[in-house]
Amino acid sequence: MNKPHWVLRSLALMALAATTATRAEQPKTADELAWEKAEQRFVKFITPIIEEARARLGDSQIQWSEVRNDLLRKYMPDVRLYVRDGAFDAKTKIWALKKDGEIVDLGDGLWKGANGNQWFAAEKVMAFVKDRKIKVGTAEQAVEVVKLMEKMQESPSFVGMLRLNTKNYRVFDENFLKWMYGSDGNWKYTAEAGKDGGWVVKKEYVGPQPAMIQQPPTYDVVTENGVFVDLRRGPGMKP
């Protein structure tokens, strides 16, 4: 005799609940426990910073967020990147959290004049990326390290833009996001070997013609023995 549909559904739900319960009972891995402890430490660290920023800047909506992307997953799988949104105020807005609980100050991510204003640098972000000893032996790798740096240094602006234009993360208008950021295909990166080693990476806008666009930067990717050591941003850099 066939069972009624409601009986079959009930049996299926019971089996699903049993499977879920079994999974929930599985002990956490050492990796999961380490990250859980590290994240608890970060929350304890960042909470007073957020409270102070809210009071000082008169903005009760300031928050912290974790930022994820494919380049971070590729080059920094053992690091988690966090940012504070809200106004730029010469205070740190980016932190890297390591699995052992170490919290690294990456500054505010803004490009600032370096070496007598000969170029611009996001020095704390650059120093952290340098410590990763990323190999840069091809044009493709040079472009990727530039994109990685961009993703890291501009992360507070990206999160802050979302906050301001989504009514504190409550309304997400797809048309606005497309207008603001377009797609990765709107930008073209090309790399050429530099005269003194390293690479010169140029960024060009190739998307729909907007009313106005800021002149894209050129980057000087400095290497030693094929390993990344510095990124310098500025106009007019030639290979």
C-alpha positions in Angstrom: 0.0 0.0 0.0 1.4 3.4 -1.0 2.0 5.8 1.8 0.3 9.2 1.7 2.3 12.1 0.4 2.3 13.8 3.8 3.9 10.7 5.3 6.6 10.6 2.8 7.3 14.3 3.3 7.5 13.8 7.1 9.9 11.0 6.7 12.1 13.1 4.4 12.1 16.0 6.8 13.0 13.6 9.7 15.9 12.2 7.7 17.1 15.8 6.8 16.9 16.8 10.5 18.9 13.7 11.5 21.6 14.5 8.9 21.7 18.1 10.0 22.0 17.1 13.7 24.8 14.6 12.9 26.7 17.4 11.1 26.1 19.8 13.9 27.6 17.3 16.4 30.8 16.9 14.4 33.7 18.5 16.3 35.3 21.6 14.9 38.6 21.2 13.2 41.8 22.8 14.6 41.7 25.3 11.8 38.1 26.3 12.6 38.9 26.6 16.3 41.9 28.8 15.6 39.9 31.1 13.4 37.1 31.3 15.9 39.6 32.3 18.6 41.2 34.9 16.3 37.9 36.4 15.3 36.9 36.7 19.0 40.1 38.6 19.6 39.4 40.9 16.7 35.9 41.7 17.9 37.3 42.6 21.3 39.9 44.7 19.6 37.6 46.5 17.1 34.6 47.2 19.4 36.1 50.2 21.3 37.6 51.5 18.0 34.1 51.6 16.4 32.5 53.1 19.5 35.2 55.9 19.6 34.8 56.6 15.9 31.0 56.9 16.2 31.3 59.4 19.1 34.2 61.4 17.6 32.7 61.6 14.1 29.0 61.9 15.2 28.0 58.9 13.1 26.2 56.2 15.0 26.0 54.0 11.9 29.8 53.3 11.6 30.4 49.6 11.4 33.2 47.1 10.7 33.1 44.5 7.9 35.1 41.7 6.5 36.1 42.0 2.9 36.5 39.0 0.6 37.5 38.6 -3.0 39.2 36.0 -5.3 42.6 37.7 -5.2 42.7 37.6 -1.4 41.7 34.0 -1.4 44.5 33.2 -3.9 47.3 35.2 -2.4 46.3 35.4 1.3 44.3 32.3 2.2 45.6 32.5 5.8 44.5 36.2 6.3 41.2 37.9 6.7 40.8 41.6 5.8 38.6 43.9 7.9 37.7 47.5 7.4 35.9 50.3 9.2 33.5 52.4 7.2 32.6 56.1 7.8 34.6 59.3 7.0 38.3 59.2 6.4 40.0 60.9 9.4 43.7 60.0 9.2 42.9 57.0 11.4 43.4 53.3 10.5 40.5 51.8 8.5 42.0 48.5 7.4 43.3 45.6 9.4 44.6 42.1 8.5 43.8 39.3 10.9 46.0 36.2 10.9 44.9 32.8 12.1 47.2 33.0 15.2 45.3 36.1 16.3 47.8 38.7 15.2 46.2 41.9 14.0 48.1 44.0 11.6 47.4 47.8 11.1 47.2 48.6 7.4 46.4 52.3 7.7 43.7 54.0 5.8 44.7 52.8 2.3 45.0 56.2 0.8 47.6 56.9 -1.8 50.1 59.5 -0.4 53.1 61.2 -1.8 56.4 59.3 -1.3 60.1 59.9 -2.0 59.6 63.7 -2.3 56.2 63.2 -4.1 57.8 61.5 -7.0 55.1 58.8 -6.8 52.2 57.8 -4.6 52.2 54.8 -2.2 49.8 53.1 0.2 52.8 52.2 2.3 51.3 50.0 5.1 49.3 47.9 2.6 52.3 47.6 0.3 54.5 46.5 3.2 52.1 43.8 4.2 51.9 42.5 0.6 55.7 42.6 0.3 55.9 40.3 3.3 53.9 37.7 1.4 56.9 37.3 -1.0 54.7 37.1 -4.1 56.5 35.9 -7.2 56.1 38.3 -10.1 57.8 36.8 -13.2 55.2 37.5 -15.9 53.0 40.3 -17.1 49.9 38.5 -15.8 51.4 38.2 -12.3 52.3 41.9 -12.4 48.7 42.8 -13.2 47.4 40.6 -10.5 49.6 42.1 -7.8 48.4 45.5 -8.8 44.8 44.4 -8.6 45.4 42.8 -5.2 46.8 46.1 -3.9 43.9 48.1 -5.4 41.4 45.7 -3.8 43.0 46.0 -0.4 43.7 49.8 -0.3 40.3 50.8 -1.7 38.2 48.4 0.5 37.1 51.1 3.0 35.9 53.3 0.1 34.0 50.4 -1.5 32.3 49.4 1.8 31.6 53.0 2.6 30.1 53.6 -0.8 27.8 50.7 -0.3 26.7 52.0 3.0 26.0 55.5 1.9 24.1 54.4 -1.2 22.1 51.5 0.2 20.6 53.4 3.1 22.9 51.7 5.7 22.8 48.4 3.9 19.0 48.2 3.8 18.3 49.0 0.1 20.4 47.5 -2.7 19.7 49.1 -6.1 21.3 47.0 -8.8 21.2 49.9 -11.3 23.2 52.1 -9.1 25.8 49.5 -8.4 26.2 48.8 -12.2 26.4 52.6 -12.8 29.0 53.1 -10.1 31.3 50.1 -10.7 30.3 48.6 -14.1 32.1 45.4 -14.7 35.7 44.3 -14.6 35.5 44.3 -18.4 35.3 48.1 -18.3 39.0 48.2 -17.3 42.0 47.0 -19.2 45.4 46.3 -17.5 48.6 45.9 -19.5 52.1 45.2 -18.2 55.5 45.7 -19.8 58.9 44.9 -18.4 60.6 47.9 -17.0 64.1 49.1 -17.9 65.5 48.5 -14.4 63.6 45.2 -13.8 60.1 44.9 -12.5 57.1 45.9 -14.4 55.1 48.9 -15.5 51.4 48.3 -15.4 48.9 50.6 -17.1 45.2 50.8 -16.3 42.8 52.0 -19.0 39.1 52.5 -19.1 37.6 50.7 -22.1 33.9 50.6 -21.1 30.9 52.8 -22.2 31.9 56.4 -22.5 30.9 58.2 -19.3 30.4 62.0 -18.9 33.7 62.2 -17.0 36.3 59.8 -15.7 39.4 60.3 -13.6 42.7 59.7 -15.5 43.6 56.0 -14.8 46.9 55.5 -13.0 50.1 53.8 -14.1 51.9 51.6 -11.6 55.6 50.7 -11.2 55.8 47.2 -9.8 59.3 46.8 -8.2 60.8 43.4 -7.8 63.9 41.8 -6.5 64.9 38.4 -7.8 61.4 38.1 -9.2 59.7 38.8 -5.9 57.4 41.8 -5.3 58.9 44.5 -3.0 57.1 47.7 -3.9 54.3 49.3 -5.8 54.5 53.0 -6.9 51.5 54.8 -8.4 51.9 57.8 -10.5 51.3 59.4 -13.9 53.9 59.4 -16.6 55.8 56.2 -15.6 57.4 54.7 -18.7 58.8 51.2 -19.3 
